[in-house]
Amino acid sequence: MDTTPTGTGETTDIQEEQVKAYEDGFTAKTIVGAFFVGLIMMPGAIYLTLLAGQGIGPAGQWVTIILFAEVARRSFVTLKRQEIYILYYVAGALSGVGAFYSFIWNAYLIRSPQAHTFEISQGIPRWVVPPESSTAYIQRTFLHPDWFIPILLVIAGEIMGRLMWIGIGYSLFRVTSDVERLPFPMAPVAAAGATALAEATTKEESWRWRVFSIGTMVGLIFGFFYVAIPAFTGSVLSQALTIIPIPFIDLTPNTEGFLPAALTGLSGDLGTVLVGFVLPFPVVVGSFITSILCQVILNPILYYNGLIGHIWRPGMKTPQAQMSTQFEFWLSFSIGLGLAIAVVGFIMVFRSLKKSGLFRGNKVLSPPAGRGDFPLLLGIGLWLLGTVFYVILCRILVPNFPAWIIAFFGFVWTPITSYVSARMFGLTGTGFGVPMVREASFILAGYRGVDIWFAPIPLNDYGYFAQRFREVELTGTKITSVIKAELLILPVGLVCSFIFWSFLWRMSDIPSSAHPYAQVFWPINVTSQCLWMTANQKDSWLLSMIKPNLMAVGGASTLVLYAVLSAFKVPVLWFYGLVGGVTALPHFTIPTFVGALFSRYYFAKRFGQERWSNYAPVLLAGFSCGVGLMGVVGIALGLIAKSTSYLPF
């Protein structure tokens, strides 16, 4: 089987320029940017989450770096692409809702009628949230003794979590990028955006800025109809006006008459088409084939044979239908599929390492000079330190839960799945996770307590962080810049999150009439959480959803597929594309497939394969920037209109 990174016979270097030197991107501008995002973007993200159920998202990143780029341009100051990328990185980390969101949610959960109905209020431990009788709820403040232990645990978790992802993420990056030389097709997107914006602050604008500007204009026009109008009208009207349905056009109820249980629909997001420009062609085509085969063709067959239909009912829309088919069939099948992919991944990495000369003592793991690397053993040690910490902590917090399960997740399952996911990011641009493993383990363990659902189980997928380090490398940024940025993000994020959540909670209880989305959807979400937290009780219906025979079928069929493709010398990307689309929604694989066709048979022929491969990630980065900017404009206008509507003049 062809185990080259692309598997297409094309070089993987056409999407990047070789980095000649690495520079530090953490400067005084980064520090200013961190406080700007923490003080300006985070409160907006928090408020939008409560108001409309969506945060700022990538818009916060692009708005921040464009603002700084424009200020630098008018101040006759040049921003290095390393500085812009670290600004992009910091903005992405701080433009969310912050760590204290979980406190507000748990404070609502423990006092909710659903928690009383399911009789779990008394079972929620005090290290998660103060008891229901605490005066902290009357005062609506975090400055109360009952919050001391939960806050202490969150701070410890933020610190140890960073040590873990930096350690294992760097280790995975070294293996998948330095040793296996995987292409990481989505990594050049962020790198290209940073490079283009860096060039905009100078007088030497290259093709990157022109292509980026074209993508931005397309994103602005599309974002006006797709994001801005719904964001604005959702703030001033009782119901948002959506010209293009979000997140997709749902056709599942319309096709159930002749395709029962099939998941049909189409995403109207132009971004999914542009993603097809960037991802490897075999990955896109493979995902398209299996998503149509499994979710549109096979689901009705499973229904007629009685394997699906106990939960699925006519009239269900895509989200409900997808959940029902997942529980009845694809959950167990995906667990087996994921385990088989792990086996295939280890076979392939063994071959790659053997071919690279590592087993013969060659120094294939020697990093490039000046990249800011640290010893590989140190990275593994940081991850081990964090894992040991969480295993011991869980043993202290939940002493009656089997410790071997926690240790298995931390020391065995997490590194395996993280490596598989990292290889998926390296080959296809998307990760892979086995669903419901955490929930299934709690149910199958026979543990009846509620506290285990809140325990910090060391069960994580760190595969994405290999791609993040690849982005850092492509921008010519030293890895130490990321570590410095994280040292800044930690205190700024915790302090800003504490201040703004305290302020909003002090103003009114959350949720309330001041928070329309939270007032409507939080009760629904807390009901779902209560159902899960009681799933490990006796006679739980979820227990019957885990089917070992389907797990075996999923694993065996995946291994057979790999063997057949290997026998016919089919490139490896076809395998990952096919298995990656098994549970994917056709709503998104169809437009991505269309984009891949346009990319391969029109744009590549018009501009040339090499030039188009350079253009595509820059175009996608510009498009994301334009959509993000238009989203921020729509949200800002909506908030202004909503705030002025109550004035008496």
WOJONOR-V554913 format. One record per helix or strand of 2 or more residues. SS is the DSSP state (alpha for helix, beta for strand). FROM is the first residue (numbers start at 1). LEN is the number of residues. If there is no record, write none. Layout:
BEGIN
((SS | FROM | LEN) (SS | FROM | LEN))
END
This chain:
BEGIN
((alpha | 12 | 4) (alpha | 28 | 25) (alpha | 58 | 17) (alpha | 81 | 14) (alpha | 101 | 11) (alpha | 113 | 5) (alpha | 121 | 3) (alpha | 136 | 4) (alpha | 145 | 35) (alpha | 187 | 14) (alpha | 207 | 30) (beta | 249 | 2) (alpha | 252 | 4) (beta | 265 | 2) (alpha | 270 | 9) (alpha | 281 | 24) (alpha | 318 | 39) (alpha | 358 | 3) (alpha | 376 | 22) (alpha | 403 | 26) (alpha | 437 | 8) (alpha | 451 | 4) (alpha | 464 | 11) (alpha | 479 | 29) (alpha | 516 | 18) (alpha | 541 | 5) (alpha | 548 | 20) (alpha | 572 | 9) (alpha | 586 | 22) (alpha | 609 | 36))
END
